Amino acid sequence: MTTSIPVPLTPAEVAALFRVDPKTVTRWAQDGKLPSFRTPGGHRRYPSSEVYSLRTASVTPATD
């Protein structure tokens, strides 16, 4: 039995997915638009499941 543990993403990884600057990703987290947490060293990380669901929602065309 294998259990898949979601790997948290760095600001640079999230920025690459959305094609924005890492500072923009940090601003999204500060504004509450993207959930994040801090590592024991104080670095910001983003849950991959949340990032991918947000990315999917942002590229899905709206239906009329």
A tleap script that builds the chain and sets N, CA, C and O, in Angstrom:
source leaprc.protein.ff14SB
mol = sequence {
  NMET THR THR SER ILE PRO VAL PRO LEU THR
  PRO ALA GLU VAL ALA ALA LEU PHE ARG VAL
  ASP PRO LYS THR VAL THR ARG TRP ALA GLN
  ASP GLY LYS LEU PRO SER PHE ARG THR PRO
  GLY GLY HIE ARG ARG TYR PRO SER SER GLU
  VAL TYR SER LEU ARG THR ALA SER VAL THR
  PRO ALA THR CASP
}
set mol.1.N position { 0.845 -1.176 0.000 }
set mol.1.CA position { 0.000 0.000 0.000 }
set mol.1.C position { 0.888 1.237 0.000 }
set mol.1.O position { 1.755 1.387 0.862 }
set mol.2.N position { 0.673 2.112 -0.957 }
set mol.2.CA position { 1.427 3.363 -1.015 }
set mol.2.C position { 0.482 4.525 -0.777 }
set mol.2.O position { -0.625 4.580 -1.313 }
set mol.3.N position { 0.942 5.429 0.025 }
set mol.3.CA position { 0.157 6.610 0.324 }
set mol.3.C position { 0.861 7.817 -0.262 }
set mol.3.O position { 2.052 8.026 -0.035 }
set mol.4.N position { 0.129 8.596 -1.006 }
set mol.4.CA position { 0.693 9.777 -1.634 }
set mol.4.C position { 0.575 10.966 -0.688 }
set mol.4.O position { -0.527 11.371 -0.318 }
set mol.5.N position { 1.712 11.514 -0.306 }
set mol.5.CA position { 1.729 12.681 0.558 }
set mol.5.C position { 1.947 13.907 -0.316 }
set mol.5.O position { 2.929 13.977 -1.055 }
set mol.6.N position { 1.025 14.888 -0.235 }
set mol.6.CA position { 1.198 16.076 -1.063 }
set mol.6.C position { 2.471 16.835 -0.672 }
set mol.6.O position { 2.754 17.038 0.509 }
set mol.7.N position { 3.209 17.239 -1.670 }
set mol.7.CA position { 4.449 17.968 -1.453 }
set mol.7.C position { 4.152 19.465 -1.519 }
set mol.7.O position { 3.567 19.934 -2.495 }
set mol.8.N position { 4.546 20.218 -0.494 }
set mol.8.CA position { 4.317 21.658 -0.553 }
set mol.8.C position { 5.215 22.304 -1.604 }
set mol.8.O position { 6.323 21.836 -1.868 }
set mol.9.N position { 4.720 23.376 -2.191 }
set mol.9.CA position { 5.441 24.071 -3.241 }
set mol.9.C position { 6.089 25.347 -2.714 }
set mol.9.O position { 5.576 25.981 -1.792 }
set mol.10.N position { 7.212 25.712 -3.304 }
set mol.10.CA position { 7.890 26.958 -2.954 }
set mol.10.C position { 7.247 28.110 -3.726 }
set mol.10.O position { 6.523 27.874 -4.694 }
set mol.11.N position { 7.499 29.341 -3.314 }
set mol.11.CA position { 6.978 30.484 -4.069 }
set mol.11.C position { 7.432 30.470 -5.534 }
set mol.11.O position { 6.660 30.828 -6.423 }
set mol.12.N position { 8.666 30.064 -5.783 }
set mol.12.CA position { 9.167 30.021 -7.157 }
set mol.12.C position { 8.426 28.991 -8.000 }
set mol.12.O position { 8.145 29.233 -9.174 }
set mol.13.N position { 8.111 27.851 -7.409 }
set mol.13.CA position { 7.377 26.806 -8.137 }
set mol.13.C position { 5.961 27.262 -8.471 }
set mol.13.O position { 5.473 27.034 -9.578 }
set mol.14.N position { 5.307 27.906 -7.510 }
set mol.14.CA position { 3.955 28.417 -7.758 }
set mol.14.C position { 4.009 29.514 -8.813 }
set mol.14.O position { 3.156 29.566 -9.699 }
set mol.15.N position { 4.997 30.383 -8.723 }
set mol.15.CA position { 5.144 31.467 -9.692 }
set mol.15.C position { 5.329 30.922 -11.104 }
set mol.15.O position { 4.777 31.471 -12.058 }
set mol.16.N position { 6.091 29.861 -11.240 }
set mol.16.CA position { 6.302 29.259 -12.556 }
set mol.16.C position { 4.999 28.696 -13.121 }
set mol.16.O position { 4.749 28.796 -14.323 }
set mol.17.N position { 4.175 28.109 -12.266 }
set mol.17.CA position { 2.900 27.550 -12.727 }
set mol.17.C position { 1.958 28.636 -13.246 }
set mol.17.O position { 1.248 28.436 -14.232 }
set mol.18.N position { 1.962 29.794 -12.568 }
set mol.18.CA position { 1.060 30.882 -12.947 }
set mol.18.C position { 1.725 31.923 -13.845 }
set mol.18.O position { 1.080 32.870 -14.296 }
set mol.19.N position { 3.013 31.739 -14.097 }
set mol.19.CA position { 3.790 32.675 -14.924 }
set mol.19.C position { 3.742 34.097 -14.370 }
set mol.19.O position { 3.460 35.060 -15.084 }
set mol.20.N position { 4.028 34.192 -13.072 }
set mol.20.CA position { 4.102 35.475 -12.390 }
set mol.20.C position { 5.396 35.509 -11.583 }
set mol.20.O position { 6.102 34.505 -11.488 }
set mol.21.N position { 5.699 36.650 -11.011 }
set mol.21.CA position { 6.872 36.810 -10.163 }
set mol.21.C position { 6.608 36.163 -8.796 }
set mol.21.O position { 5.474 36.199 -8.317 }
set mol.22.N position { 7.617 35.578 -8.167 }
set mol.22.CA position { 7.416 35.000 -6.832 }
set mol.22.C position { 6.874 36.005 -5.811 }
set mol.22.O position { 6.149 35.614 -4.896 }
set mol.23.N position { 7.204 37.263 -5.948 }
set mol.23.CA position { 6.674 38.286 -5.038 }
set mol.23.C position { 5.158 38.398 -5.171 }
set mol.23.O position { 4.471 38.690 -4.193 }
set mol.24.N position { 4.639 38.170 -6.361 }
set mol.24.CA position { 3.193 38.193 -6.575 }
set mol.24.C position { 2.536 37.048 -5.808 }
set mol.24.O position { 1.474 37.228 -5.212 }
set mol.25.N position { 3.153 35.894 -5.820 }
set mol.25.CA position { 2.632 34.736 -5.092 }
set mol.25.C position { 2.596 35.044 -3.593 }
set mol.25.O position { 1.620 34.722 -2.915 }
set mol.26.N position { 3.646 35.660 -3.085 }
set mol.26.CA position { 3.688 36.038 -1.670 }
set mol.26.C position { 2.584 37.044 -1.354 }
set mol.26.O position { 1.953 36.961 -0.300 }
set mol.27.N position { 2.350 37.977 -2.244 }
set mol.27.CA position { 1.282 38.960 -2.052 }
set mol.27.C position { -0.085 38.287 -2.041 }
set mol.27.O position { -0.946 38.650 -1.239 }
set mol.28.N position { -0.294 37.309 -2.924 }
set mol.28.CA position { -1.563 36.567 -2.930 }
set mol.28.C position { -1.786 35.898 -1.576 }
set mol.28.O position { -2.901 35.897 -1.055 }
set mol.29.N position { -0.727 35.333 -1.011 }
set mol.29.CA position { -0.846 34.673 0.296 }
set mol.29.C position { -1.159 35.694 1.388 }
set mol.29.O position { -1.992 35.437 2.257 }
set mol.30.N position { -0.502 36.834 1.348 }
set mol.30.CA position { -0.747 37.872 2.353 }
set mol.30.C position { -2.169 38.422 2.251 }
set mol.30.O position { -2.768 38.805 3.256 }
set mol.31.N position { -2.703 38.456 1.032 }
set mol.31.CA position { -4.064 38.952 0.809 }
set mol.31.C position { -5.129 37.888 1.074 }
set mol.31.O position { -6.323 38.177 0.994 }
set mol.32.N position { -4.706 36.658 1.388 }
set mol.32.CA position { -5.649 35.586 1.683 }
set mol.32.C position { -6.210 34.903 0.447 }
set mol.32.O position { -7.182 34.154 0.545 }
set mol.33.N position { -5.619 35.147 -0.706 }
set mol.33.CA position { -6.099 34.542 -1.953 }
set mol.33.C position { -5.526 33.143 -2.171 }
set mol.33.O position { -6.060 32.363 -2.959 }
set mol.34.N position { -4.444 32.834 -1.472 }
set mol.34.CA position { -3.771 31.549 -1.638 }
set mol.34.C position { -3.313 31.073 -0.259 }
set mol.34.O position { -2.557 31.776 0.412 }
set mol.35.N position { -3.758 29.889 0.174 }
set mol.35.CA position { -3.346 29.408 1.493 }
set mol.35.C position { -1.861 29.081 1.524 }
set mol.35.O position { -1.297 28.589 0.546 }
set mol.36.N position { -1.244 29.359 2.650 }
set mol.36.CA position { 0.176 29.058 2.802 }
set mol.36.C position { 0.469 28.750 4.264 }
set mol.36.O position { -0.361 28.983 5.143 }
set mol.37.N position { 1.646 28.229 4.503 }
set mol.37.CA position { 2.115 28.000 5.857 }
set mol.37.C position { 3.609 28.267 5.883 }
set mol.37.O position { 4.256 28.359 4.840 }
set mol.38.N position { 4.139 28.388 7.074 }
set mol.38.CA position { 5.568 28.663 7.244 }
set mol.38.C position { 6.287 27.418 7.735 }
set mol.38.O position { 5.779 26.679 8.578 }
set mol.39.N position { 7.470 27.202 7.197 }
set mol.39.CA position { 8.314 26.106 7.668 }
set mol.39.C position { 8.948 26.528 8.991 }
set mol.39.O position { 8.890 27.706 9.346 }
set mol.40.N position { 9.552 25.597 9.729 }
set mol.40.CA position { 10.238 25.987 10.965 }
set mol.40.C position { 11.329 27.043 10.725 }
set mol.40.O position { 11.664 27.805 11.632 }
set mol.41.N position { 11.872 27.086 9.527 }
set mol.41.CA position { 12.893 28.082 9.190 }
set mol.41.C position { 12.308 29.417 8.760 }
set mol.41.O position { 13.051 30.360 8.486 }
set mol.42.N position { 10.960 29.511 8.698 }
set mol.42.CA position { 10.303 30.774 8.351 }
set mol.42.C position { 10.008 30.955 6.878 }
set mol.42.O position { 9.559 32.026 6.469 }
set mol.43.N position { 10.249 29.934 6.069 }
set mol.43.CA position { 9.988 30.030 4.640 }
set mol.43.C position { 8.529 29.701 4.348 }
set mol.43.O position { 7.942 28.822 4.978 }
set mol.44.N position { 7.958 30.409 3.397 }
set mol.44.CA position { 6.558 30.199 3.043 }
set mol.44.C position { 6.452 29.021 2.069 }
set mol.44.O position { 7.248 28.897 1.137 }
set mol.45.N position { 5.461 28.166 2.302 }
set mol.45.CA position { 5.177 27.037 1.414 }
set mol.45.C position { 3.680 27.008 1.131 }
set mol.45.O position { 2.875 27.514 1.912 }
set mol.46.N position { 3.329 26.410 0.009 }
set mol.46.CA position { 1.947 26.378 -0.458 }
set mol.46.C position { 1.511 24.943 -0.684 }
set mol.46.O position { 2.225 24.179 -1.334 }
set mol.47.N position { 0.340 24.554 -0.157 }
set mol.47.CA position { -0.150 23.177 -0.376 }
set mol.47.C position { -0.386 22.935 -1.868 }
set mol.47.O position { -1.128 23.675 -2.514 }
set mol.48.N position { 0.240 21.911 -2.399 }
set mol.48.CA position { 0.144 21.647 -3.827 }
set mol.48.C position { -1.294 21.403 -4.274 }
set mol.48.O position { -1.677 21.821 -5.367 }
set mol.49.N position { -2.093 20.735 -3.451 }
set mol.49.CA position { -3.481 20.454 -3.841 }
set mol.49.C position { -4.262 21.759 -4.022 }
set mol.49.O position { -5.064 21.873 -4.949 }
set mol.50.N position { -4.037 22.734 -3.154 }
set mol.50.CA position { -4.719 24.027 -3.256 }
set mol.50.C position { -4.248 24.799 -4.487 }
set mol.50.O position { -5.053 25.412 -5.188 }
set mol.51.N position { -2.953 24.765 -4.741 }
set mol.51.CA position { -2.390 25.489 -5.885 }
set mol.51.C position { -2.927 24.913 -7.189 }
set mol.51.O position { -3.340 25.659 -8.077 }
set mol.52.N position { -2.922 23.581 -7.306 }
set mol.52.CA position { -3.389 22.962 -8.548 }
set mol.52.C position { -4.893 23.161 -8.759 }
set mol.52.O position { -5.342 23.319 -9.894 }
set mol.53.N position { -5.670 23.154 -7.679 }
set mol.53.CA position { -7.103 23.385 -7.852 }
set mol.53.C position { -7.366 24.838 -8.247 }
set mol.53.O position { -8.259 25.110 -9.050 }
set mol.54.N position { -6.600 25.763 -7.693 }
set mol.54.CA position { -6.740 27.169 -8.081 }
set mol.54.C position { -6.321 27.380 -9.526 }
set mol.54.O position { -6.952 28.133 -10.267 }
set mol.55.N position { -5.249 26.707 -9.915 }
set mol.55.CA position { -4.774 26.817 -11.297 }
set mol.55.C position { -5.803 26.260 -12.277 }
set mol.55.O position { -6.042 26.851 -13.330 }
set mol.56.N position { -6.405 25.136 -11.936 }
set mol.56.CA position { -7.432 24.534 -12.787 }
set mol.56.C position { -8.641 25.451 -12.896 }
set mol.56.O position { -9.201 25.624 -13.978 }
set mol.57.N position { -9.039 26.036 -11.781 }
set mol.57.CA position { -10.185 26.946 -11.782 }
set mol.57.C position { -9.903 28.198 -12.595 }
set mol.57.O position { -10.815 28.743 -13.217 }
set mol.58.N position { -8.658 28.666 -12.604 }
set mol.58.CA position { -8.335 29.901 -13.306 }
set mol.58.C position { -8.202 29.705 -14.813 }
set mol.58.O position { -8.299 30.675 -15.564 }
set mol.59.N position { -7.984 28.481 -15.270 }
set mol.59.CA position { -7.851 28.256 -16.708 }
set mol.59.C position { -9.087 27.612 -17.309 }
set mol.59.O position { -9.151 27.429 -18.525 }
set mol.60.N position { -10.071 27.266 -16.489 }
set mol.60.CA position { -11.296 26.667 -16.998 }
set mol.60.C position { -12.193 27.775 -17.541 }
set mol.60.O position { -12.504 28.724 -16.821 }
set mol.61.N position { -12.612 27.668 -18.802 }
set mol.61.CA position { -13.485 28.705 -19.355 }
set mol.61.C position { -14.841 28.753 -18.654 }
set mol.61.O position { -15.398 27.721 -18.279 }
set mol.62.N position { -15.345 29.929 -18.492 }
set mol.62.CA position { -16.664 30.100 -17.864 }
set mol.62.C position { -17.739 29.625 -18.814 }
set mol.62.O position { -17.637 29.803 -20.028 }
set mol.63.N position { -18.774 29.018 -18.252 }
set mol.63.CA position { -19.889 28.566 -19.087 }
set mol.63.C position { -21.033 29.551 -18.934 }
set mol.63.O position { -21.284 30.067 -17.845 }
set mol.64.N position { -21.702 29.797 -20.000 }
set mol.64.CA position { -22.841 30.738 -19.990 }
set mol.64.C position { -24.143 30.025 -19.781 }
set mol.64.O position { -25.197 30.661 -19.746 }
savepdb mol mol.pdb
quit
